[in-house]
Amino acid sequence: MIDKDPTAYSWLTYLWVTGLAAWGGFVRFYSKVTAGDAEAFNFHELIGELVTSAFAGLITFWLCEAAQIQPLVTAALVGISGHMGSRAIYQLEHFAKTKFGGHHDNQK
């Protein structure tokens, strides 16, 4: 296994990862708008959705790289986690607590 750290990837890689994840977040926001759960011009909610999605996608990317998952599968998982946003972060947190132990609380 080739050891990599977060600084070993190019800016272009980070651009496509965060862009793909943010696109998933935009799709989620658009779905909320069409369902009537969000206002179309609520830029505060849109920005929050995009930032959360980009973060979830980035974490997913690093986990996929560590697990040596194929690039196309990684891209799909990044997009899905971007669409999931904070739900993906919660699932990743639960996975980490289960896998590595740690503080267990009942907060959601």
Backbone as JSON Lines, residues from 0, in Angstrom:
{"i":0,"aa":"M","n":[0.84,-1.18,0.0],"ca":[0.0,0.0,0.0],"c":[0.88,1.24,0.0]}
{"i":1,"aa":"I","n":[0.56,2.17,-0.83],"ca":[1.29,3.42,-0.88],"c":[0.72,4.34,0.2]}
{"i":2,"aa":"D","n":[1.59,4.8,1.07],"ca":[1.14,5.71,2.12],"c":[0.92,7.09,1.53]}
{"i":3,"aa":"K","n":[-0.26,7.64,1.79],"ca":[-0.57,8.99,1.33],"c":[-1.06,9.78,2.53]}
{"i":4,"aa":"D","n":[-0.88,11.06,2.43],"ca":[-1.46,11.95,3.43],"c":[-2.26,13.0,2.68]}
{"i":5,"aa":"P","n":[-3.08,13.77,3.37],"ca":[-3.94,14.73,2.67],"c":[-3.21,15.74,1.78]}
{"i":6,"aa":"T","n":[-1.92,15.96,2.04],"ca":[-1.18,16.91,1.21],"c":[-0.62,16.28,-0.07]}
{"i":7,"aa":"A","n":[-0.77,14.96,-0.22],"ca":[-0.21,14.26,-1.38],"c":[-1.08,14.36,-2.63]}
{"i":8,"aa":"Y","n":[-2.28,14.92,-2.5],"ca":[-3.19,15.01,-3.64],"c":[-3.11,16.4,-4.26]}
{"i":9,"aa":"S","n":[-3.36,16.45,-5.54],"ca":[-3.3,17.73,-6.26],"c":[-4.53,18.58,-5.96]}
{"i":10,"aa":"W","n":[-4.41,19.86,-6.24],"ca":[-5.55,20.77,-6.1],"c":[-6.67,20.37,-7.04]}
{"i":11,"aa":"L","n":[-6.31,19.84,-8.21],"ca":[-7.33,19.39,-9.16],"c":[-8.15,18.25,-8.58]}
{"i":12,"aa":"T","n":[-7.49,17.33,-7.89],"ca":[-8.21,16.23,-7.23],"c":[-9.18,16.78,-6.19]}
{"i":13,"aa":"Y","n":[-8.69,17.69,-5.36],"ca":[-9.57,18.28,-4.35],"c":[-10.7,19.09,-4.98]}
{"i":14,"aa":"L","n":[-10.43,19.7,-6.1],"ca":[-11.47,20.46,-6.79],"c":[-12.59,19.54,-7.27]}
{"i":15,"aa":"W","n":[-12.23,18.41,-7.9],"ca":[-13.29,17.52,-8.37],"c":[-14.02,16.85,-7.23]}
{"i":16,"aa":"V","n":[-13.31,16.5,-6.15],"ca":[-13.95,15.86,-5.0],"c":[-14.96,16.8,-4.35]}
{"i":17,"aa":"T","n":[-14.51,18.0,-4.01],"ca":[-15.42,18.94,-3.35],"c":[-16.51,19.42,-4.31]}
{"i":18,"aa":"G","n":[-16.18,19.56,-5.58],"ca":[-17.19,19.96,-6.57],"c":[-18.27,18.91,-6.74]}
{"i":19,"aa":"L","n":[-17.87,17.66,-6.84],"ca":[-18.83,16.57,-6.98],"c":[-19.71,16.45,-5.74]}
{"i":20,"aa":"A","n":[-19.11,16.54,-4.58],"ca":[-19.87,16.47,-3.33],"c":[-20.82,17.66,-3.2]}
{"i":21,"aa":"A","n":[-20.35,18.85,-3.53],"ca":[-21.2,20.04,-3.48],"c":[-22.35,19.93,-4.48]}
{"i":22,"aa":"W","n":[-22.1,19.34,-5.63],"ca":[-23.15,19.11,-6.61],"c":[-24.24,18.23,-5.99]}
{"i":23,"aa":"G","n":[-23.82,17.2,-5.27],"ca":[-24.79,16.36,-4.55],"c":[-25.59,17.19,-3.55]}
{"i":24,"aa":"G","n":[-24.92,18.12,-2.88],"ca":[-25.61,19.02,-1.95],"c":[-26.58,19.94,-2.65]}
{"i":25,"aa":"F","n":[-26.21,20.41,-3.83],"ca":[-27.12,21.26,-4.61],"c":[-28.36,20.48,-5.03]}
{"i":26,"aa":"V","n":[-28.16,19.23,-5.44],"ca":[-29.3,18.38,-5.83],"c":[-30.23,18.2,-4.62]}
{"i":27,"aa":"R","n":[-29.65,17.99,-3.46],"ca":[-30.47,17.86,-2.24],"c":[-31.24,19.14,-1.98]}
{"i":28,"aa":"F","n":[-30.57,20.29,-2.07],"ca":[-31.24,21.58,-1.85],"c":[-32.36,21.77,-2.87]}
{"i":29,"aa":"Y","n":[-32.1,21.46,-4.12],"ca":[-33.12,21.6,-5.17],"c":[-34.32,20.7,-4.87]}
{"i":30,"aa":"S","n":[-34.05,19.49,-4.39],"ca":[-35.14,18.58,-4.01],"c":[-35.97,19.15,-2.88]}
{"i":31,"aa":"K","n":[-35.3,19.79,-1.92],"ca":[-36.02,20.42,-0.81],"c":[-36.89,21.57,-1.31]}
{"i":32,"aa":"V","n":[-36.37,22.33,-2.26],"ca":[-37.13,23.45,-2.82],"c":[-38.36,22.94,-3.55]}
{"i":33,"aa":"T","n":[-38.18,21.94,-4.4],"ca":[-39.31,21.42,-5.17],"c":[-40.34,20.73,-4.28]}
{"i":34,"aa":"A","n":[-39.91,20.2,-3.13],"ca":[-40.84,19.57,-2.19],"c":[-41.52,20.6,-1.29]}
{"i":35,"aa":"G","n":[-41.08,21.86,-1.37],"ca":[-41.65,22.91,-0.54],"c":[-41.04,22.99,0.85]}
{"i":36,"aa":"D","n":[-39.92,22.31,1.07],"ca":[-39.27,22.31,2.38],"c":[-38.22,23.39,2.53]}
{"i":37,"aa":"A","n":[-37.94,24.14,1.47],"ca":[-36.96,25.23,1.51],"c":[-37.36,26.29,0.5]}
{"i":38,"aa":"E","n":[-36.98,27.52,0.78],"ca":[-37.22,28.63,-0.15],"c":[-36.14,28.64,-1.23]}
{"i":39,"aa":"A","n":[-36.54,28.91,-2.46],"ca":[-35.6,28.89,-3.59],"c":[-34.46,29.88,-3.41]}
{"i":40,"aa":"F","n":[-34.71,31.03,-2.8],"ca":[-33.67,32.05,-2.67],"c":[-33.13,32.16,-1.25]}
{"i":41,"aa":"N","n":[-33.15,31.04,-0.54],"ca":[-32.58,30.99,0.8],"c":[-31.09,30.64,0.65]}
{"i":42,"aa":"F","n":[-30.28,31.65,0.39],"ca":[-28.87,31.44,0.12],"c":[-28.12,30.93,1.36]}
{"i":43,"aa":"H","n":[-28.58,31.31,2.53],"ca":[-27.96,30.83,3.76],"c":[-28.07,29.3,3.84]}
{"i":44,"aa":"E","n":[-29.24,28.77,3.58],"ca":[-29.43,27.31,3.61],"c":[-28.67,26.63,2.47]}
{"i":45,"aa":"L","n":[-28.65,27.26,1.3],"ca":[-27.91,26.69,0.16],"c":[-26.42,26.6,0.47]}
{"i":46,"aa":"I","n":[-25.85,27.68,0.98],"ca":[-24.42,27.68,1.3],"c":[-24.12,26.64,2.38]}
{"i":47,"aa":"G","n":[-24.97,26.56,3.39],"ca":[-24.8,25.56,4.44],"c":[-24.83,24.15,3.87]}
{"i":48,"aa":"E","n":[-25.75,23.9,2.94],"ca":[-25.86,22.59,2.31],"c":[-24.6,22.28,1.49]}
{"i":49,"aa":"L","n":[-24.11,23.25,0.74],"ca":[-22.92,23.04,-0.09],"c":[-21.68,22.78,0.74]}
{"i":50,"aa":"V","n":[-21.49,23.55,1.8],"ca":[-20.3,23.39,2.65],"c":[-20.33,22.05,3.38]}
{"i":51,"aa":"T","n":[-21.49,21.71,3.93],"ca":[-21.62,20.42,4.62],"c":[-21.39,19.27,3.66]}
{"i":52,"aa":"S","n":[-21.94,19.38,2.47],"ca":[-21.78,18.33,1.47],"c":[-20.34,18.18,1.03]}
{"i":53,"aa":"A","n":[-19.65,19.3,0.82],"ca":[-18.24,19.25,0.42],"c":[-17.41,18.57,1.52]}
{"i":54,"aa":"F","n":[-17.68,18.89,2.78],"ca":[-16.97,18.27,3.89],"c":[-17.23,16.77,3.94]}
{"i":55,"aa":"A","n":[-18.49,16.36,3.82],"ca":[-18.83,14.93,3.84],"c":[-18.17,14.2,2.67]}
{"i":56,"aa":"G","n":[-18.15,14.83,1.5],"ca":[-17.51,14.22,0.34],"c":[-16.0,14.08,0.52]}
{"i":57,"aa":"L","n":[-15.38,15.07,1.11],"ca":[-13.94,15.03,1.33],"c":[-13.56,13.9,2.3]}
{"i":58,"aa":"I","n":[-14.31,13.78,3.38],"ca":[-14.04,12.69,4.33],"c":[-14.25,11.34,3.66]}
{"i":59,"aa":"T","n":[-15.31,11.24,2.86],"ca":[-15.58,10.0,2.13],"c":[-14.44,9.67,1.17]}
{"i":60,"aa":"F","n":[-13.93,10.67,0.49],"ca":[-12.81,10.48,-0.43],"c":[-11.6,9.91,0.3]}
{"i":61,"aa":"W","n":[-11.26,10.51,1.44],"ca":[-10.1,10.03,2.19],"c":[-10.3,8.59,2.66]}
{"i":62,"aa":"L","n":[-11.5,8.27,3.12],"ca":[-11.77,6.9,3.55],"c":[-11.68,5.92,2.38]}
{"i":63,"aa":"C","n":[-12.19,6.32,1.23],"ca":[-12.1,5.46,0.04],"c":[-10.66,5.26,-0.39]}
{"i":64,"aa":"E","n":[-9.87,6.3,-0.32],"ca":[-8.46,6.19,-0.67],"c":[-7.74,5.26,0.3]}
{"i":65,"aa":"A","n":[-8.03,5.4,1.57],"ca":[-7.4,4.54,2.57],"c":[-7.78,3.08,2.37]}
{"i":66,"aa":"A","n":[-9.0,2.85,1.9],"ca":[-9.47,1.48,1.66],"c":[-9.14,0.98,0.26]}
{"i":67,"aa":"Q","n":[-8.46,1.81,-0.52],"ca":[-8.06,1.49,-1.9],"c":[-9.25,1.09,-2.77]}
{"i":68,"aa":"I","n":[-10.32,1.86,-2.66],"ca":[-11.52,1.64,-3.47],"c":[-11.28,2.23,-4.86]}
{"i":69,"aa":"Q","n":[-11.8,1.57,-5.88],"ca":[-11.61,2.0,-7.26],"c":[-12.11,3.44,-7.46]}
{"i":70,"aa":"P","n":[-11.43,4.21,-8.31],"ca":[-11.79,5.63,-8.49],"c":[-13.24,5.89,-8.89]}
{"i":71,"aa":"L","n":[-13.82,5.08,-9.76],"ca":[-15.21,5.32,-10.15],"c":[-16.17,5.06,-9.0]}
{"i":72,"aa":"V","n":[-15.88,4.05,-8.21],"ca":[-16.71,3.77,-7.03],"c":[-16.53,4.91,-6.03]}
{"i":73,"aa":"T","n":[-15.3,5.36,-5.87],"ca":[-15.03,6.5,-4.98],"c":[-15.84,7.71,-5.41]}
{"i":74,"aa":"A","n":[-15.83,8.02,-6.71],"ca":[-16.58,9.16,-7.21],"c":[-18.07,9.03,-6.9]}
{"i":75,"aa":"A","n":[-18.61,7.84,-7.09],"ca":[-20.03,7.62,-6.8],"c":[-20.31,7.82,-5.3]}
{"i":76,"aa":"L","n":[-19.44,7.28,-4.45],"ca":[-19.63,7.42,-3.01],"c":[-19.48,8.87,-2.55]}
{"i":77,"aa":"V","n":[-18.57,9.61,-3.17],"ca":[-18.41,11.03,-2.85],"c":[-19.68,11.79,-3.21]}
{"i":78,"aa":"G","n":[-20.25,11.52,-4.38],"ca":[-21.49,12.18,-4.79],"c":[-22.65,11.83,-3.87]}
{"i":79,"aa":"I","n":[-22.75,10.57,-3.51],"ca":[-23.82,10.12,-2.62],"c":[-23.68,10.76,-1.24]}
{"i":80,"aa":"S","n":[-22.47,10.76,-0.71],"ca":[-22.28,11.36,0.61],"c":[-22.49,12.87,0.56]}
{"i":81,"aa":"G","n":[-22.16,13.49,-0.57],"ca":[-22.46,14.91,-0.74],"c":[-23.96,15.16,-0.71]}
{"i":82,"aa":"H","n":[-24.72,14.31,-1.35],"ca":[-26.17,14.43,-1.34],"c":[-26.73,14.18,0.06]}
{"i":83,"aa":"M","n":[-26.11,13.26,0.79],"ca":[-26.56,12.97,2.15],"c":[-26.2,14.09,3.13]}
{"i":84,"aa":"G","n":[-25.11,14.79,2.88],"ca":[-24.7,15.9,3.73],"c":[-24.46,15.5,5.17]}
{"i":85,"aa":"S","n":[-25.2,16.14,6.08],"ca":[-24.98,15.88,7.51],"c":[-25.35,14.46,7.89]}
{"i":86,"aa":"R","n":[-26.25,13.83,7.17],"ca":[-26.58,12.43,7.45],"c":[-25.37,11.54,7.19]}
{"i":87,"aa":"A","n":[-24.6,11.85,6.16],"ca":[-23.38,11.08,5.87],"c":[-22.35,11.28,6.98]}
{"i":88,"aa":"I","n":[-22.23,12.5,7.46],"ca":[-21.28,12.77,8.54],"c":[-21.68,11.98,9.78]}
{"i":89,"aa":"Y","n":[-22.97,11.94,10.1],"ca":[-23.45,11.17,11.24],"c":[-23.12,9.69,11.05]}
{"i":90,"aa":"Q","n":[-23.34,9.14,9.85],"ca":[-23.06,7.72,9.59],"c":[-21.56,7.44,9.72]}
{"i":91,"aa":"L","n":[-20.73,8.34,9.2],"ca":[-19.28,8.18,9.32],"c":[-18.84,8.23,10.77]}
{"i":92,"aa":"E","n":[-19.46,9.12,11.54],"ca":[-19.15,9.21,12.97],"c":[-19.53,7.91,13.68]}
{"i":93,"aa":"H","n":[-20.69,7.4,13.37],"ca":[-21.14,6.13,13.98],"c":[-20.19,4.99,13.61]}
{"i":94,"aa":"F","n":[-19.78,4.94,12.35],"ca":[-18.83,3.91,11.9],"c":[-17.52,4.01,12.69]}
{"i":95,"aa":"A","n":[-17.01,5.23,12.82],"ca":[-15.74,5.42,13.53],"c":[-15.86,5.01,15.0]}
{"i":96,"aa":"K","n":[-16.97,5.36,15.63],"ca":[-17.16,4.98,17.03],"c":[-17.25,3.47,17.18]}
{"i":97,"aa":"T","n":[-17.93,2.82,16.24],"ca":[-18.07,1.37,16.29],"c":[-16.73,0.69,16.02]}
{"i":98,"aa":"K","n":[-16.0,1.17,15.03],"ca":[-14.75,0.55,14.61],"c":[-13.62,0.82,15.59]}
{"i":99,"aa":"F","n":[-13.53,2.05,16.07],"ca":[-12.38,2.45,16.85],"c":[-12.7,2.73,18.32]}
{"i":100,"aa":"G","n":[-13.95,2.57,18.71],"ca":[-14.34,2.87,20.08],"c":[-14.47,4.35,20.3]}
{"i":101,"aa":"G","n":[-14.57,4.72,21.51],"ca":[-14.66,6.14,21.82],"c":[-15.9,6.45,22.63]}
{"i":102,"aa":"H","n":[-16.12,7.72,22.83],"ca":[-17.22,8.18,23.67],"c":[-18.55,7.9,22.97]}
{"i":103,"aa":"H","n":[-19.47,7.26,23.66],"ca":[-20.79,6.96,23.13],"c":[-21.81,7.86,23.83]}
{"i":104,"aa":"D","n":[-22.52,8.64,23.04],"ca":[-23.57,9.44,23.62],"c":[-24.84,9.27,22.8]}
{"i":105,"aa":"N","n":[-25.92,9.78,23.31],"ca":[-27.21,9.61,22.64],"c":[-27.66,10.86,21.92]}
{"i":106,"aa":"Q","n":[-26.75,11.77,21.65],"ca":[-27.11,13.0,20.95],"c":[-27.26,12.73,19.46]}
{"i":107,"aa":"K","n":[-28.21,13.42,18.86],"ca":[-28.43,13.31,17.41],"c":[-28.35,14.67,16.79]}
